[in-house]
Amino acid sequence: MPMSKAFENRLHPVLAETADHFGTPFHIYDETGIRETGAALKAAFAGVNDFREFFAVKALPNPAVLAIMRDMGFGFDCSSIAELELARRVGARGGEVMFTSNNTSPAEFLAASADGGSILNLDDISLVDKVPEMPDLVCFRYNPGDRRTGNDIIGNPVESKYGVSRDQIVDAYRRAMGRGARRFGLHTMLASNERHHEYMVRTAEMLLDLAARIGRELDVRFEFLNIGGGLGIAYHPDDAPLDLAAMGQDISALFAAFGAENRYMPRLYLESGRFMTGPHGVLAARAINRKEIYRTYVGVDACMSALMRPGMYGAYHHITVPGREGRRPTEVVDVVGSLCENNDKFAIQRALPKIDDGDLVLIHDAGAHGHSMGFNYNGRLRPKELLLRTDGTVSLIRREETLPDHFATLRFQADDFRPGQRS
Ligand SMILES: *Cc1c(COP(=O)(O)O)cnc(C)c1O
């Protein structure tokens, strides 16, 4: 959903002062909202044995936010060395960290096992022989192959590079056992921004069936099933939200049935990113230009370096102009950044209240895959991140990038190497 009324009521009264103090543009995240969603997730799965959310770090990789997740008892889903390091910096160790990499390098395996370790989630059967040391507990990511997803971002699993195939999955566990694995998990990730809870229920059902089958064939039990992330949020005001309570109920019932039949109950893991933080962040920018050619363009002081979902996926992000809503006639405009790419537009032909230079513009639902997906093409730097805490404090949790940051890797004096001239 576009930002909740409650978030609006917390942010609007402090927005102008915050923008004056810190300067625009900035992402600002709402601790209260994040905690409420975390509590809703726990409540929805209160009926299953030992539910745990592993927050997908890539959605919002900031230690202040990770600390909130940890405080709620959540673990972390990491897929790179940097994400592992962040999870550890907030104190997560061992079973609190799930390492779900793909096309994994030896350096990543080392990092995953170092410093307290993590749950290794292997993406391919060939990796069984490449893990330097097979851990006691191992998990595989399953790719079921032909299965209609109806989902653009992940696509058809047959064409997806992720996971172990249907034909390989039993053998994968057998070979891991051969190398010493004794405890098992099973994982899949088949959705992205999915708002139909039935889809997640079917995913859970598929994993439960598979766990039962592998269990029979290899005489093993699964400690946990991880149904992945991909829970959707309503970006557009007309989007129906995901029915979290129904999803929790249906999945709990499936787990109960599995327990009755197999005489044990695996834990349920989820690794949601977007659902946890997406609606609880906005990108605040200031209008700096207005241009009237064939269309009207409102230029703001942020660009797709801060949020590339509209440019990359044509994604809708709701926009509001605090203090102007309902007080000014609307007009149809494109809201744009300064990048030399014509897809650097936060909104295309959108009806908004008339915006003047200097007005603050809020781009909603930027709390996941927003700042973290940013990039520096065209020398455009990423903005700062703020956290609106439950006690009303506004904390700077990442400063904006500066030119020295951007130039830090350049060698204005090149380091030369002449191949063939050994010394
Ligand atoms: C990206 C990702 C997630 C999180 O996806 P969301 O859509 O943010 O919930 C979870 N697990 C894996 C393996 C991912 O790659």
PDBQT file of the ligand as one rigid body, heavy atoms in Angstrom, charges set to zero:
ROOT
HETATM    1  C1  LIG A 501      15.788 -11.467  -2.884  1.00  0.00    +0.000 C 
HETATM    2  C2  LIG A 501      15.639 -12.690  -2.088  1.00  0.00    +0.000 A 
HETATM    3  C3  LIG A 501      14.761 -12.716  -0.997  1.00  0.00    +0.000 A 
HETATM    4  C4  LIG A 501      13.878 -11.577  -0.615  1.00  0.00    +0.000 C 
HETATM    5  O1  LIG A 501      12.934 -11.277  -1.589  1.00  0.00    +0.000 OA
HETATM    6  P1  LIG A 501      11.756 -10.248  -1.235  1.00  0.00    +0.000 P 
HETATM    7  O2  LIG A 501      11.021 -10.137  -2.545  1.00  0.00    +0.000 OA
HETATM    8  O3  LIG A 501      12.398  -8.972  -0.850  1.00  0.00    +0.000 OA
HETATM    9  O4  LIG A 501      10.950 -10.848  -0.150  1.00  0.00    +0.000 OA
HETATM   10  C5  LIG A 501      14.704 -13.873  -0.259  1.00  0.00    +0.000 A 
HETATM   11  N1  LIG A 501      15.462 -14.953  -0.562  1.00  0.00    +0.000 NA
HETATM   12  C6  LIG A 501      16.309 -14.968  -1.601  1.00  0.00    +0.000 A 
HETATM   13  C7  LIG A 501      17.108 -16.188  -1.869  1.00  0.00    +0.000 C 
HETATM   14  C8  LIG A 501      16.425 -13.837  -2.413  1.00  0.00    +0.000 A 
HETATM   15  O5  LIG A 501      17.275 -13.857  -3.448  1.00  0.00    +0.000 OA
ENDROOT
TORSDOF 0
